[in-house]
Amino acid sequence: MRIHSVEACQPITENSPPDWRTSFGQILVAVTAEDGTKGYGVGGGGLSGLHIVNALFREQLIGREVEPIESTWKLLHKSLLTVGQSGIGMMALSAVDLALWDLRGHLNRQPVARLLSPQCDLDAPLPTYQTVWGEAPEEVRRASAGVKLHLGTNGKRDEPLRDWLPRWIESTRTAREIIGPDRDLMVDAWMSWDVETALAFANEVSDLNLAWLEEPLPLDDHEGYARLRDECPITISGGEHLYSLAEFEASLQRGDYQLLQPDVCWMGGLTPLLQLVEIADDRRVQIVPHRGCEVWALHAIAALPINRLAESGRPWMQWVVGQPEIEQGTIRITESPGFGVHCDPNALNVREVVRSDQSGCLGK
């Protein structure tokens, strides 16, 4: 079975955030086989990502056999040498790779999770956690199995970090009181702290049993992460801003994080995630995928030997139809083939579709 067409667009809904999450945000790729079977995948990079798909990947894909996906991934990855094998290039490759995995599932009439593990129990509920900003609302207690607080500086760099510290400690203690002692509680500093702030915070809240402290330092502060690895009483996590398997391997070699959070829509897709799972397992490092409730990572969580915990996704991506709902803090995969979703570009909540000149109109 050969690939007949490759289409790419950037759907934008009314509630899409007015920041980089839209301007350089999610792109949608559809890969159609010659029998009309279609697979969908989501990546990133906005119009830049679209241009890579249209100008670099499409010509290599059309007329190529759908299988094996793994050799196609290597071909496309090699072609990124001209633009860089990280960042936006990998975000664009993610969308294509995920579309190919979705297509593989449809052609085999199997959910992707079953392709990854034939014995996968699709009925088993997967616990979820909700990412919130600054405080944990009361309703979170009923809506998820855990909570992750964003505790950055909200872009206000004029105040010293030590002035923010008491607020962060108070917010964390309040969140623990709200959700109770038995649910997961995590903190994400979004790379805005320094080593002394992270250690001071961790020591003050060490009694709250935090599951992890996420990306407290800038990505390139490797000496700082080494100190946290040796001195911090809380597990340090990160990885959503690593965009290639090589970057993950280098990070693992340094020991930056004790828990990895790869984003399958940014790191090149499901194909390199499978390799990362093996590498991390050899080093006994846990994996909790970023945005795990979205189907692109959810199937991996259900099927692979990684932490069975799924993060809330992007609620503005309402053009993805069939995404499983979180119910009483858990989420399940359906028996539908592929990732179990499709795109509805003509839905009323789609305000506009931004495309580069060469892209097609999905769904037609």
Disulfide bonds with the S-S distance in Angstrom:
none
